[in-house]
Amino acid sequence: MVMYKSEVISVSFKIAKASITEEEIKELDDLINRRSKEGWDLVAYAFMGDAGNFGRGILITFKKE
């Protein structure tokens, strides 16, 4: 059985400005590496511009067998 898990990381940058900070890149890398150690594989990601309660963020989806 395949399981999927989605998470949102809040970010300050706007996709058009491409002004992501080193701290935000590190936060994203840390999350991907933590989930990988737990057996999750990265499936997809998407930028969300001011998405309701989440604000701006990156939606990340992982899967695990």
N, CA, C and O atoms as CSV, one atom per row, in Angstrom:
chain,resi,resn,atom,element,x,y,z
A,1,MET,N,N,0.840,-1.188,0.000
A,1,MET,CA,C,0.000,0.000,0.000
A,1,MET,C,C,0.887,1.253,0.000
A,1,MET,O,O,1.837,1.353,0.776
A,2,VAL,N,N,0.570,2.176,-0.855
A,2,VAL,CA,C,1.300,3.446,-0.928
A,2,VAL,C,C,0.575,4.473,-0.079
A,2,VAL,O,O,-0.646,4.608,-0.157
A,3,MET,N,N,1.340,5.201,0.737
A,3,MET,CA,C,0.789,6.297,1.544
A,3,MET,C,C,1.382,7.603,1.023
A,3,MET,O,O,2.530,7.643,0.578
A,4,TYR,N,N,0.590,8.662,1.084
A,4,TYR,CA,C,1.044,9.987,0.679
A,4,TYR,C,C,0.932,10.944,1.862
A,4,TYR,O,O,0.047,10.810,2.707
A,5,LYS,N,N,1.844,11.908,1.905
A,5,LYS,CA,C,1.859,12.900,2.987
A,5,LYS,C,C,2.183,14.246,2.345
A,5,LYS,O,O,3.153,14.365,1.596
A,6,SER,N,N,1.376,15.250,2.638
A,6,SER,CA,C,1.628,16.599,2.115
A,6,SER,C,C,1.873,17.554,3.263
A,6,SER,O,O,1.247,17.454,4.319
A,7,GLU,N,N,2.789,18.476,3.047
A,7,GLU,CA,C,3.136,19.479,4.057
A,7,GLU,C,C,3.288,20.830,3.370
A,7,GLU,O,O,3.541,20.908,2.167
A,8,VAL,N,N,3.132,21.883,4.149
A,8,VAL,CA,C,3.315,23.238,3.635
A,8,VAL,C,C,4.400,23.927,4.450
A,8,VAL,O,O,4.376,23.899,5.681
A,9,ILE,N,N,5.344,24.541,3.762
A,9,ILE,CA,C,6.358,25.375,4.402
A,9,ILE,C,C,6.019,26.813,4.039
A,9,ILE,O,O,5.900,27.144,2.859
A,10,SER,N,N,5.866,27.657,5.027
A,10,SER,CA,C,5.618,29.081,4.769
A,10,SER,C,C,6.905,29.735,4.289
A,10,SER,O,O,7.984,29.450,4.809
A,11,VAL,N,N,6.791,30.606,3.305
A,11,VAL,CA,C,7.947,31.325,2.762
A,11,VAL,C,C,7.612,32.796,2.615
A,11,VAL,O,O,6.445,33.172,2.515
A,12,SER,N,N,8.639,33.620,2.602
A,12,SER,CA,C,8.418,35.064,2.506
A,12,SER,C,C,8.506,35.574,1.073
A,12,SER,O,O,8.021,36.666,0.776
A,13,PHE,N,N,9.122,34.797,0.178
A,13,PHE,CA,C,9.363,35.305,-1.170
A,13,PHE,C,C,8.132,35.195,-2.061
A,13,PHE,O,O,7.214,34.416,-1.806
A,14,LYS,N,N,8.150,36.001,-3.112
A,14,LYS,CA,C,7.132,35.924,-4.168
A,14,LYS,C,C,7.811,35.274,-5.359
A,14,LYS,O,O,8.940,35.622,-5.703
A,15,ILE,N,N,7.134,34.344,-5.981
A,15,ILE,CA,C,7.745,33.558,-7.057
A,15,ILE,C,C,8.282,34.447,-8.181
A,15,ILE,O,O,9.316,34.131,-8.770
A,16,ALA,N,N,7.604,35.539,-8.484
A,16,ALA,CA,C,8.051,36.411,-9.567
A,16,ALA,C,C,9.358,37.124,-9.228
A,16,ALA,O,O,10.151,37.435,-10.117
A,17,LYS,N,N,9.579,37.380,-7.938
A,17,LYS,CA,C,10.793,38.082,-7.528
A,17,LYS,C,C,11.965,37.136,-7.351
A,17,LYS,O,O,13.117,37.568,-7.387
A,18,ALA,N,N,11.694,35.863,-7.161
A,18,ALA,CA,C,12.743,34.855,-6.956
A,18,ALA,C,C,13.715,35.306,-5.873
A,18,ALA,O,O,14.930,35.225,-6.054
A,19,SER,N,N,13.191,35.776,-4.758
A,19,SER,CA,C,14.040,36.295,-3.691
A,19,SER,C,C,14.055,35.363,-2.485
A,19,SER,O,O,13.981,35.824,-1.346
A,20,ILE,N,N,14.150,34.067,-2.722
A,20,ILE,CA,C,14.203,33.108,-1.636
A,20,ILE,C,C,15.505,33.315,-0.855
A,20,ILE,O,O,16.550,33.615,-1.433
A,21,THR,N,N,15.423,33.150,0.451
A,21,THR,CA,C,16.606,33.363,1.286
A,21,THR,C,C,17.347,32.039,1.499
A,21,THR,O,O,16.788,30.961,1.298
A,22,GLU,N,N,18.589,32.141,1.900
A,22,GLU,CA,C,19.379,30.949,2.223
A,22,GLU,C,C,18.712,30.166,3.353
A,22,GLU,O,O,18.726,28.935,3.351
A,23,GLU,N,N,18.134,30.875,4.310
A,23,GLU,CA,C,17.440,30.225,5.431
A,23,GLU,C,C,16.247,29.399,4.937
A,23,GLU,O,O,16.020,28.288,5.414
A,24,GLU,N,N,15.491,29.942,3.985
A,24,GLU,CA,C,14.342,29.212,3.439
A,24,GLU,C,C,14.789,27.985,2.644
A,24,GLU,O,O,14.143,26.939,2.707
A,25,ILE,N,N,15.877,28.105,1.903
A,25,ILE,CA,C,16.421,26.952,1.178
A,25,ILE,C,C,16.859,25.876,2.158
A,25,ILE,O,O,16.587,24.694,1.944
A,26,LYS,N,N,17.534,26.271,3.231
A,26,LYS,CA,C,17.982,25.307,4.243
A,26,LYS,C,C,16.785,24.624,4.899
A,26,LYS,O,O,16.815,23.414,5.123
A,27,GLU,N,N,15.729,25.383,5.210
A,27,GLU,CA,C,14.529,24.804,5.821
A,27,GLU,C,C,13.911,23.750,4.898
A,27,GLU,O,O,13.494,22.685,5.354
A,28,LEU,N,N,13.855,24.052,3.608
A,28,LEU,CA,C,13.303,23.109,2.638
A,28,LEU,C,C,14.180,21.862,2.542
A,28,LEU,O,O,13.671,20.742,2.572
A,29,ASP,N,N,15.493,22.050,2.425
A,29,ASP,CA,C,16.418,20.910,2.375
A,29,ASP,C,C,16.320,20.052,3.630
A,29,ASP,O,O,16.308,18.824,3.546
A,30,ASP,N,N,16.250,20.692,4.792
A,30,ASP,CA,C,16.154,19.956,6.056
A,30,ASP,C,C,14.886,19.099,6.099
A,30,ASP,O,O,14.929,17.946,6.530
A,31,LEU,N,N,13.762,19.661,5.653
A,31,LEU,CA,C,12.515,18.896,5.645
A,31,LEU,C,C,12.621,17.688,4.712
A,31,LEU,O,O,12.249,16.576,5.086
A,32,ILE,N,N,13.128,17.910,3.504
A,32,ILE,CA,C,13.256,16.801,2.545
A,32,ILE,C,C,14.183,15.720,3.106
A,32,ILE,O,O,13.879,14.532,2.996
A,33,ASN,N,N,15.292,16.113,3.697
A,33,ASN,CA,C,16.228,15.142,4.267
A,33,ASN,C,C,15.643,14.397,5.461
A,33,ASN,O,O,15.863,13.194,5.605
A,34,ARG,N,N,14.900,15.094,6.318
A,34,ARG,CA,C,14.254,14.420,7.458
A,34,ARG,C,C,13.255,13.384,6.979
A,34,ARG,O,O,13.235,12.255,7.468
A,35,ARG,N,N,12.421,13.773,6.014
A,35,ARG,CA,C,11.413,12.838,5.509
A,35,ARG,C,C,12.069,11.658,4.791
A,35,ARG,O,O,11.581,10.531,4.877
A,36,SER,N,N,13.157,11.907,4.094
A,36,SER,CA,C,13.873,10.826,3.424
A,36,SER,C,C,14.383,9.800,4.442
A,36,SER,O,O,14.284,8.596,4.202
A,37,LYS,N,N,14.917,10.254,5.560
A,37,LYS,CA,C,15.382,9.350,6.615
A,37,LYS,C,C,14.237,8.537,7.207
A,37,LYS,O,O,14.454,7.441,7.726
A,38,GLU,N,N,13.010,9.075,7.130
A,38,GLU,CA,C,11.824,8.374,7.632
A,38,GLU,C,C,11.227,7.435,6.574
A,38,GLU,O,O,10.218,6.775,6.822
A,39,GLY,N,N,11.857,7.381,5.398
A,39,GLY,CA,C,11.389,6.487,4.351
A,39,GLY,C,C,10.465,7.118,3.327
A,39,GLY,O,O,9.917,6.412,2.480
A,40,TRP,N,N,10.278,8.442,3.385
A,40,TRP,CA,C,9.400,9.140,2.439
A,40,TRP,C,C,10.203,9.580,1.227
A,40,TRP,O,O,11.346,10.015,1.360
A,41,ASP,N,N,9.604,9.466,0.036
A,41,ASP,CA,C,10.198,9.947,-1.214
A,41,ASP,C,C,9.446,11.185,-1.677
A,41,ASP,O,O,8.217,11.233,-1.619
A,42,LEU,N,N,10.190,12.183,-2.136
A,42,LEU,CA,C,9.579,13.401,-2.671
A,42,LEU,C,C,8.853,13.072,-3.974
A,42,LEU,O,O,9.431,12.472,-4.881
A,43,VAL,N,N,7.588,13.466,-4.060
A,43,VAL,CA,C,6.779,13.197,-5.258
A,43,VAL,C,C,6.580,14.477,-6.061
A,43,VAL,O,O,6.768,14.489,-7.277
A,44,ALA,N,N,6.199,15.549,-5.378
A,44,ALA,CA,C,5.875,16.788,-6.094
A,44,ALA,C,C,5.970,17.966,-5.146
A,44,ALA,O,O,5.917,17.808,-3.926
A,45,TYR,N,N,6.112,19.143,-5.722
A,45,TYR,CA,C,6.060,20.371,-4.939
A,45,TYR,C,C,5.445,21.459,-5.801
A,45,TYR,O,O,5.492,21.397,-7.029
A,46,ALA,N,N,4.869,22.450,-5.147
A,46,ALA,CA,C,4.257,23.562,-5.870
A,46,ALA,C,C,4.297,24.809,-5.003
A,46,ALA,O,O,4.099,24.734,-3.790
A,47,PHE,N,N,4.550,25.945,-5.617
A,47,PHE,CA,C,4.488,27.225,-4.917
A,47,PHE,C,C,3.039,27.635,-4.780
A,47,PHE,O,O,2.267,27.519,-5.732
A,48,MET,N,N,2.660,28.112,-3.609
A,48,MET,CA,C,1.297,28.607,-3.377
A,48,MET,C,C,1.389,30.074,-2.993
A,48,MET,O,O,1.910,30.404,-1.928
A,49,GLY,N,N,0.894,30.945,-3.837
A,49,GLY,CA,C,0.919,32.370,-3.549
A,49,GLY,C,C,-0.287,32.791,-2.730
A,49,GLY,O,O,-1.418,32.734,-3.215
A,50,ASP,N,N,-0.060,33.210,-1.504
A,50,ASP,CA,C,-1.123,33.671,-0.607
A,50,ASP,C,C,-2.337,32.740,-0.628
A,50,ASP,O,O,-3.440,33.155,-0.983
A,51,ALA,N,N,-2.126,31.495,-0.251
A,51,ALA,CA,C,-3.174,30.464,-0.300
A,51,ALA,C,C,-3.956,30.401,1.011
A,51,ALA,O,O,-3.655,29.586,1.883
A,52,GLY,N,N,-4.941,31.252,1.138
A,52,GLY,CA,C,-5.851,31.213,2.288
A,52,GLY,C,C,-5.151,31.280,3.621
A,52,GLY,O,O,-4.364,32.195,3.866
A,53,ASN,N,N,-5.426,30.319,4.492
A,53,ASN,CA,C,-4.875,30.307,5.851
A,53,ASN,C,C,-3.374,30.067,5.883
A,53,ASN,O,O,-2.725,30.387,6.879
A,54,PHE,N,N,-2.804,29.510,4.814
A,54,PHE,CA,C,-1.386,29.184,4.803
A,54,PHE,C,C,-0.508,30.364,4.438
A,54,PHE,O,O,0.678,30.363,4.767
A,55,GLY,N,N,-1.047,31.362,3.775
A,55,GLY,CA,C,-0.210,32.438,3.260
A,55,GLY,C,C,0.592,31.914,2.087
A,55,GLY,O,O,0.193,30.944,1.443
A,56,ARG,N,N,1.730,32.551,1.801
A,56,ARG,CA,C,2.607,32.040,0.747
A,56,ARG,C,C,3.333,30.826,1.273
A,56,ARG,O,O,3.760,30.797,2.427
A,57,GLY,N,N,3.473,29.824,0.426
A,57,GLY,CA,C,4.171,28.638,0.883
A,57,GLY,C,C,4.519,27.702,-0.252
A,57,GLY,O,O,4.196,27.945,-1.414
A,58,ILE,N,N,5.183,26.631,0.116
A,58,ILE,CA,C,5.498,25.556,-0.814
A,58,ILE,C,C,4.794,24.306,-0.315
A,58,ILE,O,O,5.033,23.856,0.805
A,59,LEU,N,N,3.931,23.753,-1.142
A,59,LEU,CA,C,3.239,22.513,-0.845
A,59,LEU,C,C,4.137,21.385,-1.331
A,59,LEU,O,O,4.511,21.344,-2.503
A,60,ILE,N,N,4.485,20.469,-0.429
A,60,ILE,CA,C,5.398,19.373,-0.738
A,60,ILE,C,C,4.671,18.059,-0.469
A,60,ILE,O,O,4.070,17.887,0.592
A,61,THR,N,N,4.722,17.137,-1.420
A,61,THR,CA,C,4.065,15.844,-1.252
A,61,THR,C,C,5.113,14.732,-1.318
A,61,THR,O,O,5.967,14.698,-2.205
A,62,PHE,N,N,5.014,13.828,-0.349
A,62,PHE,CA,C,5.914,12.677,-0.258
A,62,PHE,C,C,5.079,11.404,-0.369
A,62,PHE,O,O,3.869,11.425,-0.143
A,63,LYS,N,N,5.735,10.290,-0.720
A,63,LYS,CA,C,5.053,9.001,-0.705
A,63,LYS,C,C,5.961,7.965,-0.051
A,63,LYS,O,O,7.184,8.104,-0.025
A,64,LYS,N,N,5.321,6.919,0.477
A,64,LYS,CA,C,6.040,5.834,1.129
A,64,LYS,C,C,5.284,4.543,0.858
A,64,LYS,O,O,4.056,4.506,0.931
A,65,GLU,N,N,6.019,3.489,0.546
A,65,GLU,CA,C,5.414,2.172,0.340
A,65,GLU,C,C,5.000,1.594,1.677
A,65,GLU,O,O,4.467,0.486,1.732
